Amino acid sequence: MAQRKTMKTITLEQAINQALQNNGNIKSATMHVDLQKKLVNTAWDIGKTNIDLVYGQSNSLKKDNNISISQDFSFPGLYINQTRLAKANVNFSETELVATKNEIQCNVKATYYQLVYFNARLKQLDHQDSLYTEFYKAASLRVEKGESPLLEKTSAETQLMELKTRKSQILSDIIIFGKRLKTILNEKEDITIAELSPAKLNLTLSSDSSALTKNPSLALLRQQIEISRRETRVERAKLYPDFNIGYFSQSIIGYQETNGESHYYSSSDRFTGLQAGVRIPLWFSSQAAKIQAAKISENIAKNNLEYSQNEMNNRLTEQYEAYQKYKTSLDFYEKTALPQSELIIKQAGKSYFGGSINYMEYIQNIEKALEIECDYLENLNNYNQAIIAIEYLIGTK
């Protein structure tokens, strides 16, 4: 006999913590931070040192040698600006990590509460199944006694078959969103959620645009502007002159006149000196084009921020309006509609089994009451999803 496969039960808090530790996007974003920190040290890369050797008959028939060491380097301002650009890239990657975490948390909560909703709907359908099963049994007995037409029993069978299809659809949705949550968590085992009854989330904030100041995605765009500015300054710094400094040591084998006297110099006698040079850019058109391109990139980054701010402000307003709409609906359901639904189901059962109403009236009353309960769950889910979207936009947990 095959063993039943066990499933890992997980709470919302556990799901969020696991996603923040194991999600592949967060791991990549974390490694990107480490990468950018390492690259800071490359900002002062002055290049390789040149070591040259010349050997041969450069001064006479004797074979002399010349050893020279030289180093090229740019104007210090270039290295300073490259360092600032590298640090701006570090800040960008750190902000990117925060934005990724914010998005992952939003996805976990949205998926988790969607699963809570589906489980609540399944529980509701199980209750509906028990009502229709009881109705079917009663209808079958009445048909056998000749007290009701066959249509009553057929109607009960149809209701049960339709209900079975709905339950199958909900079970498929649970599997789909369960796999989605499993993927976000990077979990190997099959999982099931701990909270099966929907809870009503709370929201305490205003809908004005100032709430977006902590949004990580906007912070990322602001940091992109800073990077563009730094890139422009780096390109400008490349207009500064470059320098070269070197040292040489060479032999001049043979007789040389020194202070009016002739001296013989062997290969062990060395003649040394220093050399220095400067490279000045005379052709500016190419570098000027790069500076202009960097300025355009800076303007693009500013435009992206402005557009995203307007877009997110509109999204926040829309989600807040949705939140208010569903909050008003929930108040109605909780105070009026749900108590009435319970009363309708109770009274309809008593009336039908007592013979006061026929099966059509019974079905109509039951379906109306169950529709109220279904609408309540849907509104509650939409209410929670609106709060989750708002929390994502304002960058809170």
Secondary structure, DSSP 8 states (H G I E B T S, - for coil): -------EEE-HHHHHHHHHHH-HHHHHHHHHHHHHHHHGGGGG-----EEEEEEESSSSSS-EEEEEEEEEE--HHHHHHHHHHHHHHHHHHHHHHHHHHHHHHHHHHHHHHHHHHHHHHHHHHHHHHHHHHHHHHHHHHHHHHTSS-HHHHHHHHHHHHHHHHHHHHHHHHHHHHHHHHHHHHT-SS-EEES--S----------SGGGGGG-HHHHHHHHHHHHHHHHHHHHHHTTS-EEEEEEEEE---EEEEETTEEEEE-TT--EEEEEEEEE-----HHHHHHHHHHHHHHHHHHHHHHHHHHHHHHHHHHHHHHHHHHHHHHHHIIIIIHHHHHHHHHHHHHHHHTTSS-HHHHHHHHHHHHHHHHHHHHHHHHHHHHHHHHHHHHT--
